Amino acid sequence: MKQYKFPLLIIFCAAMLGFVSCQQKDYLVDEGVHDAHTSLNTYDYLKSNQYHLFDTFLLVIDHYNLRSELVNAKTVFAVTDYSVARYMNNKLALLKQINENKIYTLDSLYKDISADSVRQYFFDEKLTLEDAPIEPDVHQLSSLGHTSCGVSKRQWTVAELNADGGLPVWTNSPPYGLYYTFVRGALDVPGVTPPPNEADTKIVCQTQGILPKSDKGTYDQVLHVLANTHTFIRF
């Protein structure tokens, strides 16, 4: 089972996007317990990001008319524009092997993916860090893009945190990370080598547990953000 480690494994509380810039120091200021709730719906919350980290992702959402599905999904694992750029750069590199004058644009992206490619980040079940099973257990379910996925959590050790930038531990509670697993074939069994081309892919959430406000005024939905190291729609 592949695991992608994100160097800023720092988000233990749920309501902030403090990962957005390594140069920002606001996260070092103790402002008390952050409220996970936002008065914005999922789309508007992503759009309001002051660093515009989701602009391209939202262009894809708009192109496939998925705004309503994004807003109404019980759980969304959003991807940043870094993830979209990784996909586009990979496609461009392949094209340049054939012709160095080739380009790869958003229009090219739209031709290579589908609405279901995006729906694999949407779920009709509310998936929270609190309810996620502790690894090696994994809660397996299907995305709205009809892909087999899993959700789990794993406790980070102080050594792991120190290895990923020497970040301080500012909580007395055990810090857990939420993981999204893309399941190929059957769910991988720890210690057992999966069949060829059927190894699952696991991605950590760099922000977890944001609670957008639905159109009904309730908070029965949850938003997570996958690590920048994830490549959009590729697992």
JOMOJO-V648772 format. One record per helix or strand of 3 or more residues. SS is the DSSP state (alpha for helix, beta for strand). FROM is the first residue (numbers start at 1). LEN is the number of residues. If there is no record, write none. Layout:
BEGIN
ss = [SS;SS]
from = [FROM;FROM]
len = [LEN;LEN]
END
This chain:
BEGIN
ss = [beta;alpha;alpha;alpha;alpha;alpha;beta;alpha;alpha;alpha;beta;beta;alpha;beta;beta;beta]
from = [2;18;26;42;55;67;75;81;106;115;139;148;158;176;201;222]
len = [3;3;3;6;9;6;4;18;7;5;4;8;6;7;11;5]
END
